[in-house]
Amino acid sequence: MPDPGVWLGVDVGSVRVGVAVSDPRGVLATPVETVARTARTPPAVGDADVEAVAALVEEHGAVGVVVGLPRSLRGDEGPAAERARKYAAVVAERIAPVWVRLVDERLSSVDAHRALRDSGVAGRRQRAVVDQAAAVIILQTALDTGRSTGSPPGERVGPGRRKPRTKDTRA
C-alpha cells in the first residue's frame, strides 16, 4: 500500500454501503459497519452515507480508502461501476487529502454470501452483514495486492475525476 496505516474498504450498493477497516499495519481487514444509502443520485457531499464514511475515516485515522469497482467477468464496466466511480469521487472530495482508490471487486458479493452461508449465517441475517463481508474481501484483496507488488492497488481517484479514457477497440 502507498501509505502505512489504517485503510478503509467500501462496498457500494444501491441500498447499503459496507465498510471494513484494516489494522494499523495494513495486514488484516475486519468488518466495521453497514451504512444505509441515501437515495440521492448522483451522490453528493453532505449525503448521510457519505458523511458516515467520512466520519469512519476520521474515527479510525485512516490513511486511505479503497472502493470496490464492480466489473463483469470480462472486465467490462456497466451502470454499477459508474455508480461506484461517482461515489468514490464524492468520497474523495469529502475526505481529501486522504487517498481513495478504486479496486476490482469481481465476485466479492458472491464470495461474501458463500462465506456467510458456510459459517452458518442464515439467509435473512446475511442481508445485514453481507455488505460488510464484501467490504472485508475488497479491502483484504487490496492489502494483499499492495503488499505483494509494493504498489498501490487499483486506480487513484481524485475529487471530480472522470473515468480514464480507454482505447477504442471497434474495427
HELIX and SHEET records of a PDB file:
HELIX    1   1 ALA A   48  HIS A   60  1                                  13    
HELIX    2   2 PRO A   79  ILE A   95  1                                  17    
HELIX    3   3 SER A  108  ASP A  118  1                                  11    
HELIX    4   4 GLY A  123  THR A  149  1                                  27    
SHEET    1   A 6 ALA A  29  ALA A  36  0                                        
SHEET    2   A 6 ARG A  16  SER A  22 -1                                        
SHEET    3   A 6 TRP A   7  VAL A  12 -1                                        
SHEET    4   A 6 GLY A  64  LEU A  69  1                                        
SHEET    5   A 6 TRP A  99  ASP A 104  1                                        
SHEET    6   A 6 GLU A 155  VAL A 157 -1                                        
END                                                                             
